[in-house]
Each structure stands twice: as C-alpha cells, then as structure tokens.
Amino acid sequence: MSNWRDERNEKSRVRLARRLSADFPPCVLAHALRQPFTPPTQRRAVESYWRHRPLLADRLCRALAAKSKAPETWTWQLDREAGSGSPISFRTPPAPYREAKYSLGPGHCCVCGQPVYRLGWHIDLWGDDHPNKNATWHAACVVAWEFWAAPTGHLRSLKVRQGRKCPATGKRLLKTSEVDHRTPLFAVWADHRDRPWPELLAFWGAPNLQVINKSAHFDKCAQEASLRAKRRAAESFKTLLETSGAVLEDAVS
C-alpha cells in the first residue's frame, strides 16, 4: 500500500512540477507537497489548500465582500420572484451578486463580487489584469459558502479554535457537542436585516459560531423557541390592534 502511494505521489509531483507556473502561490505549493496524496494539478492544489482552511476562507470571503459592498439599490429580501436568485429562507446567507438583477457575470465571484483570476485565486498574481471569464467563484469563497451553509461539517476546526472548551458551561467539549449560532438566525432576520451586507455575513461566519455541549445547546434552543413564540404573539397582537382600529374607523365614517 505504501509503495503504491509513493509511486502515485511521485507521478503527481512530476505532473504538478511540469505544469507549475512561476507565480503559483508558494503557500499552496508547500501545502500540496505535505499532503498524504499530492494533488496532481495546480487547481486541485488550490482547492485542497482552502478546504483545509475553512476559517481562513470565511475571513477572506467576508473581507472581499467588504471591499465590494452591496449594490446601492439592493436590500435583503426573501424569494421576491421565481428565478431571481433571492434566498427562500433567512437561514441562507444574503448574497446580492447571486441574484439575477445584480449578477456581475463570468469573471466575478457570485458571492463576494470581486474579480476571479487564474485557478480561482482572488489576487492577480500573474499581473495580466485578465479575470478568468470561465469562473464565477473564488476557490476560497466556495469553501466559505459551504462553511456558512453547513458549519457542522467543520466541527473539528471550530473545536480547535475554542481550545476544546464549551463557552456555555466552561467545561471540556464532549463528543456529542454541537455547532450553534450565538445570535440565532431568526433574530438576525428580525433585528439586523437593515445592517450593511458585509456585516450581515459575519452572522453566518466564525464570529457568530460556537461549539457547545449538547445539554447546553438544548437549553439554549428552548430559550430561543420561547423568545420566538413571544415575538410571534406580539406581532399577532399588533396586527389584531391595527385591524380593529381600521374596522372602528370604517364604522365611525
């Protein structure tokens, strides 16, 4: 088995070296050569680099989004029209450049809005100022989007960041620990949806994520469910008052 892997890696290193460009990121090359299975192409080396660094990809994607900013007329809405690209749930991160109306087209990332260069890289290392017209994602933004959509898949990285301590109880994280949003996403939609778009992304990213023990997560979810029920009751009561007021005005007139 080891001989087979050594032979495979040697072939992959030869293939990678043969196609390696002079401006290929050194950090990515060093990462590729450390892997148990060496990526045979530059693109696969870039993809492997970011998939092993989801927290870095998250931070980079949010920084690129802050550089782009949201289009002037864009607001965070849900499912405005079929095929618009708007999210159907507040659990999906807002992404104006994924919407048909604001799409920048090939050569620009549909998540952060910045130009995409060779190999899905976010910087023009090659100096030719030619975005890749066949690409609509940065390699880092692919990983960041997956991280936002399914943070449970990156449990280990989040545990290491916390020093394997549960922030809710102060105790060591157990094997049954779970990923949690500090500020629940329903509260983001209810209370924070008017904030600038790049700031909103932090609610899906690492700043708002934590790993807590299952029992603490259960208690937190129960408190959030109670809060959500109170919000719904208050909204229903407000609607009832408005309806009653309108009926009284019609009766008087």
N, C-alpha and C positions, 0 to 999 in steps of 0.2 A: 504493500500500500504506500509506504513512504517513498519507495523508488518511483512508483508511478507518479506521485505528487511532485517529486523533484524533477522528473522529466517534463511533466506538464508545465511547471513553473519556469523551467529553463526555456522552453519553447515560447511561453508567454512573454518572458523578459526580452527575448530576441525580437519577437514581433513588436513589442512596445517600443524598444530602442530604435528599431528600423523606421518607425513612423513618428518618433518623438520630435516635436518642433522645438526650436531653440528657446522660445519664450514660454514653454509649458511651465505652469506653477511648480516651483521646487517642493513646496509643502505637499502637493498632491502626489508628486513622484515618490517622495520619501514614504508617504503613507502606502502607496501601491506596492512598493518593494517590501514592506513589512507584513503584508497580508499572507495568511496561510495559502491562499490561491491568488497568484499575481494576476491582476487584470491585464488582458492582452491588448487593449486599445486605450487611447487617451480618454475617450468619452466614458468608458466603463470605469476608468481610474477616478475621474471626476465624480461620477455618480457614487462610487464607493466611499470617496472622501467625505461627501456630505452626509451620506446615510449613517456614517459612524459619528457624526457630529450634529445631531438634531437641535441641540440648544444653540449652537453657533449659527446654524441655518435660520432658526427662528429669529435670533437677534439681527442677523444680516438682512433678512427679508423685511423686518419692521423698519430698519434704518433706510433701506432703499425706498420703502413706501413713504417715509417721512420726507425723503428727497423729492419724490414725485408730487406728493399731496393729491388730494381728491379733485376731480373736475369741479369747476365753480358751481354748476347747477345740480350737482349730484347730492342726493340725500339717501340715507339708509332706509330702504323700503323693502317690503316682503311681497314677492310674487305679483308685481304690478300687472304684467301681461305675459301671456304664453310665449316662450321663446326669447324673453328679454334678457335672460341670464341672472335675474334677481333671485336671491335665495328664497326658498319657500318656508324656511324656519329661522328663528332668531339664533338657533344653535349653529348655523352655518356662518362662518366669518364673512363680514361685509367685504366685497371686492368690486369696486366700481369698474375696473378695467376688464372684468369678466362679463360685464353687461354689454349687450349688442350696441347700445347707444354710445357708449364711451370707449369701446374697444379701440386700441391703437394699431391693431393688426400685426401681421408677422414681423418679427424683428424687435418686438417689445414684449416684455413679460406681462401676462394677463393678470398676475397677482399684484406686483409692485409697480408696474408701469414703466420701469427703466429698460433701456436697450439691452438686448441679449446678444452677446458676442460668441465667438467660436467655442464649441464644446459646452455651451450653456453657461459660460462664465459671465460674471457681472461687471468685469473691467476689461477695457480694450488693451490687453497686454501686447497685442500684435501691432498696435499703432496704425492700423489702416483705416480706422473710423468707419468700418463697414459692419453694421449689425447683421446677424445671421437671419436672413429672410425666411428660413425654413423653421425657425424656432419661435415659440410663444411662451416659453417658460425658462427661467433660470434653473440650473441644476439645484441650487440651494433653495429656491422657492418651492420646488416640487416637494422636497423634504419638509420644509416649513409648513406647507399646506397639509400634508399628511399628519404632521405633528399636531396641528391645531384641530384637525378633524377627528383624530383618534389618539389622544395623548396616552391612553392606556398601553399602547404598543411601545411606549418609551419609558415604561415604569422604572427600569434599571437606571437610566440616566438621571431621572428626577430623584430617585433614592440617593444616588451618589452625591448629587448637588446638596441635599439636605443633611449629609453626614449620617444617613440611615436613622434619623430621629423623627418621630412624629411631632409636628408642630402643635397639634391639638392637645396631646397628653404629655409631651415631653419624654415619652418612653421610646424604646427602640422599636423600629418598624418591624412588624411581623410579616410572615409570608403571605398572609391574606390582606395586606394593606392595599388601598385603592387610590386612584388619582381623583382629585377633587378640584373644582374651581373655587377659589376663595370667595370671589364675588360671583354668585350664580348667574348664569347667562340670561335667565328671565329678568333679573334685576338690571342687567346691562341694557336690555331692550327697553325696560320700563323707565329707567332713571338716567341712562347715559347715552342714549342713541343720538343726541344732538352734539356730542363731542366730536372734535376733528377726527377724520377717518384713521390716520396713522395711530392715534392714541387708542382708538377702539380695538385695534388688533392686539394690543397688549392684554386684553381680557381673555383672549384665546391662547396667548403665548405663555412663556415661562413665568413672567411676573405674577400671573394670576393662578398658576398651577401649584398644587402641593400634593404630596403623598401622605395620607393619614391612615391610621389603623381602622379596620372595618367597623368596629364598635363606635368609634368617634365619628366616622362617616355616616353611620346610621342615625346617630343623634343629630348631626348637623342637617341631614336631609329632612328629618322630621320637623326641625325648627323652620327650615326653608319652606316646607309644604304648608305649615301653619301660617307663615307670613304671606305666602301666595294666596291662600284661601281668604285671608283678611283683606288683601288687596282687591280680590275679585268681589268680595261682599261690599267693599266701599265703592267700587266702580258701579256695581248694580244699584246701590242706594242712590248714588249721584244721578244715574240715568233715570231712575224712578222719580226723583225730585224734579228733574228737568221735564220729564213727560207730564207729570202732574201740573207743573207750572204752566206748560203750554195749553193743557186742557182747561185750566182755570181762566187763562187769558181769552181763549176762544168762547168760553161760557159767558164771560163778562161782556165781551164785544158783541 
